[in-house]
Amino acid sequence: MTRLQELYDICGQSPWLDNLRRDWIHDNQLAELLALGVRGITSNPTILAKAISGQDTYDDQFRALMKDHSVEGAYWEMAITDIVDALDMLRPLYDDSDGEDGYVSLEVSPAQAHEQSETVKSAKALHDRIAQPNLFVKVPATRECVPAIQTLIGDGRNINVTLIFGIDRYDAVMEAYMSGLEALVDAGRGAELPHVASVASFFVSRVDTEVDRRLESLAGGEDGDPAVLSLRGTAAVAQARSAYQHFTQKFSGDRWERLSAQGARVQRPLWASTSTKNPAYADLLYVDGLIGPATVNTMPEGTLQAFEDHGTPKRTVDHDPDAAGAALDRLAEAGIQMSDVEQTLEDEGVHAFAKSFDELLQSLTDKAATF
């Protein structure tokens, strides 16, 4: 048994791949990762931009599409082609796991990140167009789009809620999910509950990147206050572990039990952005430290391979709940306002995805001019 398989079989955590490339679909690399223990795939505008602009494998399809599509329309056709092929590969896992895993995620346009109605419209259109039960449409957890989560879940759609950077927003996302399930029941569609799935993508490593930057400023630089500098690298795991505590509390009690009795699934926390950005930190800091049941960790291929090589399949996410809260308290005492960190990272995340999308469209526009 591989370490990635042990991660699921022993610890209850599903390892997913945070990347999607057409060449991997066709040259067996994706099949090899699935055999290693990968149980799902996530993508985002940056990932798709790198794949499409970085390979000539899309050129023939793009050239044909440009006969009767706009550049943006051609992008969506190419992206959906890859998503559908990946969905087909993961469908047996979806069936064998009774709908727990085997999902592939496709994100709505980042231009709609602050537009609730457009996000709902686009998410429904993608679900209707692709029409596969193991598709997750990714919806950003911006303040404006949280209500979209409730609407989509209330319509029986599978949603991957992305770009979560803080506890307060995570609480709102879980509430939107549960309220959506209740709306489904109220509409007389309670029989659909077992077929509705969602994950809440809590971004991890970027939290340390931003908090560490602020700590260094508060300390007066690299040679500043050692007590403040000693807090670097402690925020992300502590916040994610606190989020897991909120998850276990939310999905318990009478309200949840009424839904669970009808077959409702918990909205699993998904740890995203789990490759280590600071070379001074352990390469599996955001994997080994966040292992627990009913969770997902979506990793780029390098992090997956690192875990397979030297990861430790051992439950850690709730090992010491008090320590997570204490770590966040120390950060607050040092002057770190996590709510402001959350908003900064959300703004940066939305901007980065929109920038990648715009750059891809420009790259495709330039390529189309050569045909």
C-alpha positions, 0 to 999 in steps of 0.5 A: 500500500502506498503512503497516499493510499494509507492517508485515505485508508488509515486516516480518512483524508483524501489526497487530490491532485491540484493540477490538470494537463492534457498531456497527462490525461493522454500519456498515462501520467494521470493514470499513474497518479490515480494508481498511487492513491490520488482521489480527485483533481482540482484546477483553477484559472492559473492552472489551466492558463499554464497548461493551455499556453505552455503546450502545443497539444491544444493548437489543433483544437484551438485552430479549429475552434477559432473558425466559429468561436471567440477567443474566450469561447475557444478557451472554455471549449478547450478547458471543458474538453480536458475536464470531461476527459478527466471526469471519465477517468475518475468516474469509476472512483466516484462510483466505487466510493459512492460519490465521496471522491472521484471529483474534478473541479472547474472554476467559474470565470474569475471576472464574476468573483463579486457578482452573485447572480452571474456566478449562479448563472455560470455555475448552473450553465457549466453543470448543465453543459457537462452533466456529469455527477462527479463535476465540482464547479468552483465558486469563490467565497467572496462576501458577495458570492456566499449567498450563491453557495446556498442557492446552488446547493439548494438546487442540488448542485455540487460545489467546491467553494474556493478562496477561503482564507479565514475562520469567519468566512469559513463559518459563513460558507458552512452555514450557506451549505447547510441552509442550502441543504435545508432549502432542498428539503423544504422544496420537496427534494430531500431524496436528492440529499445523498447526491449533493456534495461540496468541499470548502477549500481553505487556503493554507500556505498563503496565510503564512506568507502574508503573516510572516511578512507582517511579523517581520515588519512588526519585529523591525526586520530580520534582525528585529525582535526575536520573540515576534520573529519566532512566530513565523510559520505558525499561523497557517496550520493553527488557523486550519486546525481551528477551522477543523474544530469549527467543522466538527462543531457545525456538522454535529447536533440536532440540526445536522442530524436531521439532515444526515438522517436523510442522507446528507453529506458533510461539506469536507474541509479541503486544504488548498495551497499546501505546497511550502512556499518558504524553503526554510520550512519543512516541505510537508508542513501543510500536509503532515500537520493537517491530516484527519478524517473527512478532509481533503488535501489537494496537492501539486504533483511535487508535494504528492511525490514528496508525501509518497516519499517521506510523508507520515500518514498519521492523524494530526489535525486535531491532536492538540486543539488548545494549542491552535487557539493559543498560537492564534492568540500569540499572533494577535498579541503581536499585532496580527489581525487575522481578519485583515490578513483574510481580506488581503489574501482574498483580494490578492487571490481574486486578482491573481486568478483574474490576471491569469485569465486575462493573460491567457486570453491575450496569449490565445488572441496573439496565437490566433493572429498567426493562423 
